């Protein structure tokens, strides 16, 4: 089995990330996707997929310090130590395959660095991804009930299921039910002007910072290149802090 090729540390990490398995309707499919995800990391990270999912209407940017990068605010979603000296901001698209590949790497980095890092997630739904905005709205609606990161995780872990579906919103409702959210409030919030404006605000801040692909990372205000593996990613964050 593929898991046997992982070391003990990676196997523990893999098991930890299966926290959503407590939701019965997601458990069976999630386990298969988790194994496939880690099996694909070695193949995809070295390829052109990182940075290749370009924002279709913009020319390519550069990796210099982004003077227009918005400062972290109370409106941002963050985890870790809010006062940490290492601040990693990710502009991400829930439907982007490269973002799904980076998802477990970011989680692993956040866990390893603990209170040494503050990780901030910002929405940058690419226009060619029809379900990216609805996914972002669902995460924001869950966030209003204190479950942003839980919905964030479920959306990425199930990306291959909802990504190309015409009824993606119905699947997001099922995820909300699995999280035991107030469904009336969730459905009201998903379609609200406030949440639409929040996602659009993130997107516009990305444009001002020169974001032209997903995922795009900023370390303490400076854009960094996407790495080819976890150790390279971790070293880039530590050395650039």
C-alpha positions as CSV (number, residue, x, y, z in Angstrom):
1,X,0.0,0.0,0.0
2,X,1.1,3.6,-0.6
3,X,1.0,4.5,3.1
4,X,3.9,2.0,3.7
5,X,6.1,4.3,1.6
6,X,5.6,7.1,4.1
7,X,7.8,7.4,7.2
8,X,6.3,7.2,10.7
9,X,6.1,11.0,11.0
10,X,4.2,11.4,7.7
11,X,1.9,8.5,8.7
12,X,1.0,10.3,11.9
13,X,0.4,13.5,10.0
14,X,-1.8,11.7,7.5
15,X,-3.9,10.2,10.3
16,X,-4.2,13.6,12.0
17,X,-5.5,15.2,8.9
18,X,-8.3,12.7,8.8
19,X,-10.2,14.5,11.5
20,X,-13.2,15.0,9.2
21,X,-13.6,11.2,9.1
22,X,-16.0,11.5,12.1
23,X,-18.6,12.6,9.6
24,X,-20.1,9.3,8.4
25,X,-21.2,10.4,5.0
26,X,-17.7,11.7,4.1
27,X,-15.5,9.0,5.8
28,X,-15.4,6.4,3.0
29,X,-14.5,8.7,0.1
30,X,-12.2,10.9,2.1
31,X,-9.8,8.1,3.0
32,X,-9.4,7.2,-0.6
33,X,-8.8,10.8,-1.6
34,X,-6.3,11.3,1.2
35,X,-4.1,8.4,0.0
36,X,-4.4,9.6,-3.6
37,X,-3.5,13.2,-2.5
38,X,-0.3,12.2,-0.8
39,X,0.5,9.8,-3.6
40,X,0.2,12.6,-6.1
41,X,2.3,15.2,-4.2
42,X,5.6,13.8,-5.4
43,X,4.4,13.8,-9.0
44,X,2.7,17.2,-9.1
45,X,4.9,19.4,-7.0
46,X,7.8,19.0,-9.4
47,X,5.7,19.8,-12.4
48,X,4.3,22.9,-14.0
49,X,1.1,22.9,-12.0
50,X,2.5,25.3,-9.4
51,X,1.9,28.8,-10.7
52,X,0.4,27.4,-13.9
53,X,-3.2,28.1,-13.0
54,X,-3.0,31.7,-14.1
55,X,-5.5,34.4,-13.7
56,X,-6.8,34.6,-17.3
57,X,-7.3,38.3,-17.6
58,X,-4.0,39.6,-16.2
59,X,-0.4,39.5,-17.4
60,X,2.1,37.6,-15.2
61,X,3.4,39.5,-12.2
62,X,6.7,39.2,-10.4
63,X,8.0,37.9,-7.1
64,X,9.1,41.2,-5.6
65,X,7.8,42.8,-2.4
66,X,4.2,43.8,-3.0
67,X,3.8,47.3,-1.7
68,X,0.1,47.1,-2.2
69,X,-0.4,44.0,0.0
70,X,-3.1,44.7,2.5
71,X,-2.1,44.4,6.1
72,X,-3.7,41.6,8.1
73,X,-6.9,42.8,9.7
74,X,-9.8,41.6,11.9
75,X,-11.6,40.6,8.7
76,X,-9.0,38.0,7.8
77,X,-9.1,34.3,8.6
78,X,-6.0,33.3,10.4
79,X,-4.7,30.5,12.6
80,X,-1.7,30.0,14.8
81,X,-0.2,32.9,16.8
82,X,-1.7,36.2,15.8
83,X,1.4,38.0,17.2
84,X,3.9,35.7,15.6
85,X,6.9,37.2,13.7
86,X,6.3,34.9,10.8
87,X,3.1,35.9,8.9
88,X,2.3,33.7,5.9
89,X,-0.6,34.9,3.7
90,X,-2.1,32.6,1.0
91,X,-4.3,33.8,-1.8
92,X,-6.2,30.6,-2.8
93,X,-8.9,29.2,-5.0
94,X,-10.9,26.3,-3.5
95,X,-11.3,24.8,-7.0
96,X,-7.6,25.2,-8.0
97,X,-5.9,21.7,-8.1
98,X,-2.5,23.3,-7.1
99,X,-4.2,24.8,-4.0
100,X,-5.5,21.4,-3.1
101,X,-2.0,20.0,-3.4
102,X,-0.6,22.7,-1.1
103,X,-3.4,22.3,1.4
104,X,-1.8,19.4,3.4
105,X,1.6,21.1,3.2
106,X,0.3,24.3,4.7
107,X,-1.4,22.3,7.4
108,X,1.7,20.4,8.2
109,X,3.8,23.6,8.3
110,X,1.2,25.3,10.6
111,X,1.3,22.3,13.0
112,X,5.1,22.0,13.1
113,X,5.8,25.7,13.6
114,X,2.9,26.1,16.1
115,X,2.9,29.5,17.8
116,X,5.9,30.7,15.7
117,X,3.6,31.4,12.7
118,X,0.4,33.1,11.8
119,X,-1.2,31.7,8.7
120,X,-3.8,33.9,6.9
121,X,-6.2,32.6,4.2
122,X,-7.6,35.0,1.5
123,X,-9.9,34.1,-1.3
124,X,-8.8,34.6,-4.9
125,X,-11.5,32.7,-6.9
126,X,-10.4,32.5,-10.5
127,X,-13.0,33.5,-13.0
128,X,-12.6,30.3,-15.1
129,X,-13.6,28.2,-12.0
130,X,-17.4,28.3,-11.8
131,X,-17.6,26.7,-8.4
132,X,-14.8,28.7,-6.7
133,X,-16.9,31.6,-5.6
134,X,-19.8,29.4,-4.2
135,X,-17.1,27.4,-2.3
136,X,-15.7,30.7,-0.8
137,X,-19.2,31.8,0.1
138,X,-19.8,28.5,1.9
139,X,-16.6,28.8,3.9
140,X,-17.5,32.4,4.9
141,X,-21.0,31.4,5.9
142,X,-19.6,28.6,8.1
143,X,-17.1,31.1,9.5
144,X,-20.0,33.2,10.8
145,X,-20.8,30.2,13.0
146,X,-17.2,29.7,14.1
147,X,-16.5,26.9,11.6
148,X,-14.5,28.5,8.8
149,X,-11.5,26.2,9.1
150,X,-13.6,23.1,9.4
151,X,-15.5,24.0,6.2
152,X,-12.2,25.1,4.5
153,X,-10.8,21.6,5.2
154,X,-13.9,19.7,4.0
155,X,-14.0,21.7,0.8
156,X,-10.4,21.0,-0.1
157,X,-10.6,17.4,1.0
158,X,-13.6,16.8,-1.2
159,X,-12.5,19.0,-4.2
160,X,-12.5,16.2,-6.7
161,X,-16.2,15.5,-5.9
162,X,-17.7,18.9,-6.2
163,X,-15.2,20.7,-8.5
164,X,-17.0,20.1,-11.8
165,X,-20.5,19.5,-10.5
166,X,-23.4,21.7,-11.5
167,X,-24.9,21.1,-8.0
168,X,-21.9,22.1,-6.0
169,X,-23.9,24.3,-3.7
170,X,-26.0,21.3,-2.6
171,X,-22.8,19.5,-1.6
172,X,-21.7,22.5,0.4
173,X,-25.0,22.3,2.2
174,X,-24.3,18.7,3.1
175,X,-20.9,19.7,4.5
176,X,-22.6,22.4,6.6
177,X,-25.0,19.8,7.9
178,X,-22.1,17.5,8.7
179,X,-20.6,20.4,10.7
180,X,-23.9,20.7,12.6
181,X,-24.4,24.3,11.5
182,X,-27.7,26.2,11.9
183,X,-28.9,25.5,8.4
184,X,-31.4,28.3,8.1
185,X,-28.7,30.8,9.0
186,X,-26.1,29.1,6.8
187,X,-28.4,29.3,3.7
188,X,-29.2,32.9,4.4
189,X,-25.6,33.9,4.9
190,X,-24.3,32.1,1.7
191,X,-26.4,34.4,-0.5
192,X,-25.9,37.5,1.5
193,X,-24.4,40.8,0.2
194,X,-22.0,40.9,3.1
195,X,-20.3,37.6,2.3
196,X,-20.2,38.4,-1.4
197,X,-18.5,41.6,-0.6
198,X,-16.0,39.9,1.8
199,X,-14.9,37.4,-0.9
200,X,-14.7,40.2,-3.5
201,X,-12.7,42.3,-1.0
202,X,-10.1,39.5,-0.7
203,X,-10.0,39.2,-4.5
204,X,-9.4,42.9,-5.0
205,X,-6.7,42.9,-2.4
206,X,-5.0,40.2,-4.3
207,X,-5.2,42.2,-7.5
208,X,-3.6,45.2,-5.8
209,X,-0.8,42.9,-4.6
210,X,-0.1,41.6,-8.1
211,X,-1.6,38.1,-7.6
212,X,-1.9,36.4,-11.0
213,X,-2.0,32.7,-10.1
214,X,-3.0,30.4,-7.2
215,X,-1.8,29.6,-4.8
216,X,0.2,32.8,-4.2
217,X,2.1,33.2,-0.9
218,X,3.4,36.3,0.9
219,X,5.8,35.9,3.7
220,X,6.0,39.0,6.0
221,X,4.7,41.1,3.1
222,X,7.0,39.6,0.4
223,X,5.9,37.3,-2.3
224,X,7.7,34.0,-2.4
225,X,8.0,31.4,-5.1
226,X,6.1,28.2,-4.8
227,X,8.3,25.3,-3.7
228,X,8.7,21.8,-5.2
229,X,8.3,19.9,-2.0
230,X,7.5,20.3,1.7
231,X,11.1,20.7,3.0
232,X,11.8,23.3,0.4
233,X,8.6,25.1,1.4
234,X,9.4,25.0,5.1
235,X,13.0,26.2,4.5
236,X,11.7,29.1,2.3
237,X,9.4,30.2,5.1
238,X,12.0,29.9,7.9
239,X,14.9,31.5,5.9
240,X,12.7,34.3,4.7
241,X,11.3,35.2,8.1
